């Protein structure tokens, strides 16, 4: 939202440092892309990472023709799920250490309805299966083989998700078979997305292939309501990206929304959620977590542990990428 030069004033620096117990500084100006836009009016689409611009375009096409936030957020992330060149989401996603591509996703509607799938194989669009879980079952989460059986029963097509490029990368990784996550590298990223429609209703979605070369059966924060994404239509919504285990330990997206409920701006709420993570993880320098948030008024916020996290915002007719402010030790 803010540039590296002006993203925090002195008061914010003092309060966040007090919470986290670490020094803070602005992220490098070399990475700055755009000045913070004026507070947006509805409709609005915001998503994690620069590839979110493509998702935003699909969502915007629905939002500006009077479509619903839920339809827009699903259509938006489906674009990224279908991109075989994105190795962190959908088809082409990096496999687990045994060579299986397993996908996680969740979706949340303005009325509080939600659905999720975990460790789903062979289906390109887990976000759509998650929506079916929400709308067609009495449950919130389906996992593994059960999720696949449900998807097939709903008419989804079974496909091979391991592309040749991802297979070759996995074969190369197996030579040493070491898991060493790298900050801001797509092997551990995802797409989280929030939309506001012309009625002012908010929806959210999150979808990922999870950590590259993870243990079989591992599930991160992305499909967990309240961790990877959370929406309360009376307040706002939030989504997370980065190392899922760190987000799960604080239920980060739920925390951001609750902080907004208690009067914090989206920016302030994201900052405090990151500060909680930094405080609870001695190894915070070794991983990345980023949050995006929007409130009912259309104000947005974003913040991360490390430099390098960016997000895409489509508002007021413009679809742009912004670098998030971040927390850093001196």
Beta strands, then each sheet from edge to edge (+ up, - down):
strand 1: 44-48
strand 2: 103-108
strand 3: 114-120
strand 4: 141-143
strand 5: 191-196
strand 6: 202-208
strand 7: 229-232
strand 8: 236-242
strand 9: 289-295
strand 10: 300-304
strand 11: 310-315
strand 12: 318-323
strand 13: 325-326
sheet 1: 4+ 3+ 2- 6+ 5- 1+ 11- 12+
sheet 2: 7+ 8- 9+ 10- 13-
end
